[in-house]
Amino acid sequence: MIPVANIEDIFDTLATYLNAPIYQAYPVQETESEFPHGVYNIIMDQNEHAYQNVLMRTENIDPTLVDNNFYEKTKLTISLIFCDKNRIDRIALLAQNALHWFKSTIGREYCKAQGGIIVNLINNNIQDRTIWIEHLNWENRYGFDLQFLYVNKMTEPIEDIEIIKLDPYPENIAEQEIIINV
Protein backbone atom coordinates (compact mmCIF):
# COMPACT_ATOMS: atom_id res chain seq x y z
CA MET A 1 0.00 0.00 0.00
CA ILE A 2 1.27 3.45 -0.87
CA PRO A 3 1.69 5.66 2.22
CA VAL A 4 -1.15 8.21 2.31
CA ALA A 5 1.26 11.00 3.26
CA ASN A 6 3.19 10.47 0.00
CA ILE A 7 0.00 10.74 -2.10
CA GLU A 8 -1.10 13.87 -0.25
CA ASP A 9 2.35 15.40 -0.72
CA ILE A 10 2.23 14.80 -4.48
CA PHE A 11 -1.14 16.54 -4.82
CA ASP A 12 -0.13 19.38 -2.48
CA THR A 13 2.93 20.00 -4.66
CA LEU A 14 0.78 19.86 -7.81
CA ALA A 15 -1.67 22.36 -6.22
CA THR A 16 1.22 24.74 -5.51
CA TYR A 17 2.50 24.34 -9.08
CA LEU A 18 -0.98 25.06 -10.52
CA ASN A 19 -1.81 27.76 -7.95
CA ALA A 20 -5.20 26.13 -7.32
CA PRO A 21 -6.37 24.02 -4.37
CA ILE A 22 -6.68 20.25 -4.85
CA TYR A 23 -8.79 18.26 -2.39
CA GLN A 24 -9.23 14.57 -1.78
CA ALA A 25 -12.79 13.60 -2.70
CA TYR A 26 -14.65 15.15 -0.71
CA PRO A 27 -13.26 16.45 2.58
CA VAL A 28 -15.40 19.61 2.43
CA GLN A 29 -18.88 20.30 1.22
CA GLU A 30 -19.10 21.40 -2.39
CA THR A 31 -20.65 24.71 -1.34
CA GLU A 32 -17.59 25.48 0.80
CA SER A 33 -15.03 24.93 -1.96
CA GLU A 34 -13.60 27.83 -3.84
CA PHE A 35 -13.59 27.73 -7.62
CA PRO A 36 -11.65 26.66 -9.54
CA HIS A 37 -10.35 23.68 -7.60
CA GLY A 38 -9.19 20.14 -8.20
CA VAL A 39 -10.43 16.89 -6.68
CA TYR A 40 -8.68 13.54 -6.71
CA ASN A 41 -10.42 10.29 -5.95
CA ILE A 42 -8.81 6.88 -5.49
CA ILE A 43 -10.99 4.64 -7.63
CA MET A 44 -9.00 1.39 -7.35
CA ASP A 45 -6.29 0.10 -5.02
CA GLN A 46 -4.98 -3.30 -5.99
CA ASN A 47 -2.05 -5.42 -4.95
CA GLU A 48 -0.50 -7.91 -7.33
CA HIS A 49 -0.95 -11.18 -5.49
CA ALA A 50 1.58 -13.06 -7.60
CA TYR A 51 4.21 -10.62 -6.37
CA GLN A 52 3.32 -11.00 -2.67
CA ASN A 53 5.45 -14.07 -2.00
CA VAL A 54 8.76 -12.64 -3.17
CA LEU A 55 11.34 -13.05 -0.43
CA MET A 56 14.99 -12.10 -0.68
CA ARG A 57 17.66 -12.42 1.96
CA THR A 58 20.38 -9.81 2.26
CA GLU A 59 23.18 -9.14 4.71
CA ASN A 60 22.52 -6.85 7.64
CA ILE A 61 24.97 -4.27 9.00
CA ASP A 62 25.11 -6.44 12.11
CA PRO A 63 27.07 -9.57 11.06
CA THR A 64 24.97 -11.78 13.36
CA LEU A 65 21.75 -10.91 11.50
CA VAL A 66 20.32 -11.55 8.06
CA ASP A 67 17.46 -9.46 6.57
CA ASN A 68 14.39 -11.12 5.11
CA ASN A 69 12.95 -8.64 2.58
CA PHE A 70 9.31 -9.02 1.58
CA TYR A 71 7.92 -7.05 -1.37
CA GLU A 72 4.38 -5.82 -2.04
CA LYS A 73 3.54 -4.36 -5.45
CA THR A 74 0.64 -1.87 -5.49
CA LYS A 75 -1.24 -0.20 -8.33
CA LEU A 76 -3.41 2.78 -7.37
CA THR A 77 -5.83 4.22 -9.95
CA ILE A 78 -6.76 7.86 -9.39
CA SER A 79 -9.27 10.15 -11.07
CA LEU A 80 -8.23 13.82 -11.08
CA ILE A 81 -10.77 16.47 -12.05
CA PHE A 82 -10.86 20.27 -11.98
CA CYS A 83 -14.15 22.05 -11.24
CA ASP A 84 -15.63 25.50 -11.83
CA LYS A 85 -19.11 26.97 -11.94
CA ASN A 86 -18.76 29.22 -14.99
CA ARG A 87 -15.30 29.21 -16.52
CA ILE A 88 -14.58 26.15 -18.63
CA ASP A 89 -11.41 27.73 -20.00
CA ARG A 90 -9.82 27.94 -16.53
CA ILE A 91 -10.39 24.30 -15.66
CA ALA A 92 -9.37 23.13 -19.13
CA LEU A 93 -6.06 24.96 -18.66
CA LEU A 94 -5.61 23.56 -15.12
CA ALA A 95 -6.28 20.01 -16.33
CA GLN A 96 -3.88 20.45 -19.25
CA ASN A 97 -1.13 21.83 -16.98
CA ALA A 98 -1.65 19.02 -14.46
CA LEU A 99 -1.42 16.41 -17.22
CA HIS A 100 1.78 18.02 -18.50
CA TRP A 101 3.23 18.08 -14.95
CA PHE A 102 2.70 14.31 -14.60
CA LYS A 103 4.26 13.81 -18.07
CA SER A 104 7.24 16.08 -17.35
CA THR A 105 10.58 15.00 -15.96
CA ILE A 106 10.04 17.32 -12.98
CA GLY A 107 6.71 15.71 -12.07
CA ARG A 108 7.90 12.14 -12.63
CA GLU A 109 11.10 12.70 -10.63
CA TYR A 110 9.13 14.32 -7.81
CA CYS A 111 6.77 11.32 -7.63
CA LYS A 112 9.73 8.93 -7.75
CA ALA A 113 11.31 10.80 -4.82
CA GLN A 114 8.17 10.04 -2.79
CA GLY A 115 9.24 6.49 -2.00
CA GLY A 116 9.67 5.33 -5.59
CA ILE A 117 6.16 6.06 -6.92
CA ILE A 118 6.00 5.62 -10.70
CA VAL A 119 3.33 7.55 -12.65
CA ASN A 120 1.44 5.80 -15.42
CA LEU A 121 -1.03 7.95 -17.37
CA ILE A 122 -4.05 5.85 -18.32
CA ASN A 123 -4.87 8.18 -21.17
CA ASN A 124 -3.27 11.32 -22.51
CA ASN A 125 -6.64 12.96 -23.06
CA ILE A 126 -8.46 15.46 -20.92
CA GLN A 127 -12.11 14.49 -20.70
CA ASP A 128 -15.19 16.60 -20.08
CA ARG A 129 -16.74 15.23 -16.88
CA THR A 130 -19.36 17.94 -16.37
CA ILE A 131 -22.24 16.95 -14.09
CA TRP A 132 -25.50 18.32 -12.77
CA ILE A 133 -25.55 18.82 -9.00
CA GLU A 134 -29.01 19.63 -7.74
CA HIS A 135 -28.04 22.24 -5.13
CA LEU A 136 -25.31 23.81 -7.33
CA ASN A 137 -26.86 23.47 -10.79
CA TRP A 138 -24.22 22.71 -13.43
CA GLU A 139 -20.66 22.23 -12.36
CA ASN A 140 -18.12 22.13 -15.16
CA ARG A 141 -15.49 19.43 -14.75
CA TYR A 142 -12.44 18.46 -16.78
CA GLY A 143 -10.03 15.72 -15.85
CA PHE A 144 -8.10 12.54 -16.53
CA ASP A 145 -7.11 9.26 -14.88
CA LEU A 146 -3.67 8.09 -13.82
CA GLN A 147 -2.03 5.26 -11.92
CA PHE A 148 0.62 5.23 -9.25
CA LEU A 149 2.80 2.11 -9.24
CA TYR A 150 4.68 1.35 -6.05
CA VAL A 151 6.74 -1.47 -4.53
CA ASN A 152 6.71 -1.56 -0.75
CA LYS A 153 9.67 -3.30 0.89
CA MET A 154 9.26 -4.73 4.38
CA THR A 155 12.42 -5.90 6.14
CA GLU A 156 12.54 -8.40 8.98
CA PRO A 157 15.96 -9.01 10.57
CA ILE A 158 16.54 -12.59 11.77
CA GLU A 159 19.46 -14.15 13.60
CA ASP A 160 22.10 -15.68 11.39
CA ILE A 161 23.10 -19.28 11.98
CA GLU A 162 26.44 -19.34 13.79
CA ILE A 163 26.73 -22.93 15.04
CA ILE A 164 25.16 -26.05 13.64
CA LYS A 165 25.02 -29.07 15.96
CA LEU A 166 24.90 -32.44 14.27
CA ASP A 167 23.95 -35.53 16.21
CA PRO A 168 24.36 -38.51 13.90
CA TYR A 169 23.58 -41.04 16.60
CA PRO A 170 20.16 -42.08 17.91
CA GLU A 171 19.12 -41.07 21.39
CA ASN A 172 20.48 -42.91 24.45
CA ILE A 173 23.85 -43.69 22.83
CA ALA A 174 26.78 -41.99 24.48
CA GLU A 175 28.77 -40.60 21.58
CA GLN A 176 30.52 -37.27 21.27
CA GLU A 177 28.45 -34.46 19.65
CA ILE A 178 29.93 -33.02 16.46
CA ILE A 179 29.99 -29.19 16.24
CA ILE A 180 30.70 -27.32 13.04
CA ASN A 181 31.49 -23.61 13.25
CA VAL A 182 30.15 -21.68 10.30
Number of C-alpha atoms within 10 A of each C-alpha: 15 21 11 8 9 16 14 15 14 16 21 16 15 20 18 11 12 18 11 18 18 24 19 14 15 11 9 10 8 12 9 7 17 13 18 20 21 29 19 20 15 15 11 11 14 11 16 10 10 9 14 13 10 10 15 11 14 13 13 15 9 11 9 13 17 19 20 16 15 17 16 19 18 22 21 19 20 19 17 25 28 30 28 22 15 13 14 19 12 17 25 22 14 24 25 17 15 24 22 14 17 19 15 12 11 12 19 17 15 19 22 16 13 17 14 18 24 19 20 17 17 13 11 13 13 16 15 15 14 17 12 10 10 8 8 10 10 14 18 22 25 24 25 23 22 19 21 20 19 22 18 16 12 12 16 12 16 13 12 14 11 10 10 11 10 10 12 10 11 8 8 6 7 8 11 9 11 10 11 10 8 7
